[in-house]
Amino acid sequence: MSELDLKQHGHAAIAMALNGADALLRAGDADGHATWKRVATAINDLLRQAPLEGEQLQQNA
């Protein structure tokens, strides 16, 4: 998933990743399922506007 995908799909990208994870789980691919669950978490983190309490966000140089 690219930055362009995130801009085009926004929060729907999370659902897309989770749907893919579920499909892999149904197909018996536990590793693929776990990977796409991590991708969904990463997408959520990228789309989040503000840091969580006590969290320091990495600043780009």
KEBA-167682 format. One line per 2 residues: number of its first residue (from 1); for each residue z, y, x of N, C-alpha, C, O. Coordinates in steps of 0.1 Angstrom, whole numbers, plus 5000, padded with zeros to 4 digits. Layout:
<sites>
NUM	Z Y X Z Y X Z Y X Z Y X; ...
</sites>
This chain:
<sites>
1	5000 4988 5009 5000 5000 5000 5000 5012 5009 5008 5014 5018; 4991 5021 5007 4989 5033 5015 4996 5045 5009 5000 5045 4997
3	4996 5056 5016 5001 5068 5011 4993 5073 4999 4998 5078 4989; 4980 5070 5000 4971 5074 4989 4975 5066 4976 4975 5072 4965
5	4978 5053 4978 4982 5045 4966 4994 5051 4960 4996 5051 4948; 5004 5055 4969 5016 5060 4963 5014 5073 4956 5020 5076 4945
7	5005 5082 4961 5001 5094 4954 4994 5091 4941 4997 5098 4931; 4986 5081 4941 4978 5078 4928 4987 5071 4918 4986 5074 4906
9	4996 5062 4922 5003 5054 4913 5018 5058 4911 5024 5054 4901; 5023 5066 4920 5037 5071 4919 5047 5059 4916 5046 5049 4923
11	5055 5061 4907 5065 5051 4904 5059 5038 4898 5066 5028 4898; 5047 5038 4893 5041 5026 4888 5038 5017 4900 5037 5005 4898
13	5038 5022 4912 5036 5013 4924 5048 5004 4926 5046 4993 4931; 5059 5008 4922 5071 4999 4922 5069 4987 4913 5071 4976 4917
15	5065 4990 4901 5062 4980 4891 5051 4970 4896 5052 4958 4894; 5041 4976 4902 5030 4968 4907 5035 4958 4918 5032 4946 4918
17	5044 4963 4927 5049 4954 4937 5058 4944 4931 5058 4932 4936; 5066 4947 4921 5075 4938 4915 5067 4927 4907 5071 4915 4907
19	5056 4931 4901 5048 4922 4894 5042 4912 4904 5041 4900 4901; 5037 4917 4915 5032 4908 4925 5043 4898 4931 5040 4887 4933
21	5055 4903 4932 5066 4895 4937 5069 4884 4927 5071 4872 4930; 5069 4887 4914 5071 4877 4903 5060 4867 4903 5063 4855 4901
23	5048 4871 4905 5037 4861 4905 5038 4852 4917 5035 4840 4915; 5042 4857 4928 5044 4848 4940 5056 4838 4938 5055 4827 4942
25	5066 4843 4931 5077 4834 4928 5073 4823 4919 5077 4811 4921; 5065 4826 4908 5060 4816 4899 5051 4806 4906 5051 4795 4902
27	5044 4811 4916 5035 4802 4924 5043 4794 4934 5037 4786 4941; 5056 4796 4936 5064 4789 4945 5065 4794 4959 5069 4788 4968
29	5060 4807 4961 5060 4813 4974 5073 4822 4975 5072 4834 4972; 5084 4816 4979 5096 4824 4980 5096 4834 4991 5101 4845 4989
31	5089 4831 5002 5088 4841 5013 5080 4853 5008 5083 4865 5011; 5068 4851 5001 5060 4862 4996 5068 4870 4986 5067 4882 4986
33	5075 4863 4978 5083 4870 4968 5093 4879 4974 5094 4891 4971; 5100 4874 4984 5110 4883 4991 5104 4895 4998 5109 4906 4998
35	5092 4892 5004 5085 4903 5011 5081 4914 5001 5083 4926 5004; 5076 4911 4989 5072 4921 4980 5084 4928 4973 5082 4939 4969
37	5095 4921 4972 5107 4927 4967 5111 4938 4977 5115 4949 4973; 5110 4935 4991 5113 4945 5001 5103 4957 5000 5107 4968 5002
39	5091 4954 4997 5081 4964 4996 5084 4973 4984 5083 4986 4985; 5088 4968 4973 5092 4976 4961 5104 4985 4965 5104 4996 4961
41	5114 4980 4972 5125 4988 4977 5120 4999 4986 5125 5011 4984; 5111 4996 4995 5106 5007 5004 5098 5017 4996 5100 5029 4999
43	5091 5013 4986 5083 5023 4978 5093 5032 4971 5091 5044 4971; 5103 5026 4965 5114 5034 4958 5120 5044 4968 5122 5056 4964
45	5123 5040 4980 5129 5049 4990 5119 5060 4993 5123 5072 4995; 5106 5057 4995 5096 5067 4998 5095 5078 4987 5092 5089 4989
47	5096 5073 4974 5094 5082 4963 5106 5090 4959 5106 5100 4952; 5118 5086 4964 5130 5092 4961 5130 5107 4967 5126 5109 4978
49	5134 5116 4959 5133 5130 4962 5145 5135 4970 5144 5144 4979; 5157 5129 4968 5169 5134 4975 5176 5122 4981 5175 5110 4976
51	5183 5124 4992 5191 5113 4998 5203 5109 4989 5208 5117 4981; 5207 5096 4991 5219 5092 4984 5231 5098 4991 5230 5102 5002
53	5242 5098 4984 5254 5104 4989 5257 5097 5003 5258 5085 5004; 5260 5105 5013 5263 5100 5026 5251 5096 5034 5253 5091 5046
55	5239 5096 5029 5227 5092 5036 5221 5103 5043 5220 5114 5038; 5216 5100 5055 5209 5110 5063 5194 5105 5064 5191 5094 5068
57	5185 5113 5059 5171 5110 5059 5165 5113 5073 5169 5123 5080; 5156 5104 5077 5149 5106 5090 5140 5118 5089 5132 5119 5079
59	5140 5127 5098 5131 5138 5098 5119 5136 5107 5121 5131 5118; 5107 5139 5103 5095 5137 5111 5095 5148 5122 5098 5160 5119
61	5091 5144 5133 5090 5154 5144 5077 5162 5144 5075 5170 5153
</sites>
